[in-house]
Amino acid sequence: MVPPLVIAPAQLLRVLDDTSVNIALPSIQGGLADTPAHLPWT
């Protein structure tokens, strides 16, 4: 069984990563001149 002290920091990093990607998506879309449908693959 994985202790919560290992799970909590891993979950925090995942949330921070998802948040930073979602904030950066409009800039990425403009820089690549791509459609929103292709952004999840970027």
Residue pairs with C-beta under 8 A, 6 or more apart in sequence:
25 39
28 34
28 39
28 42
29 35
29 36
29 39
32 42
34 42
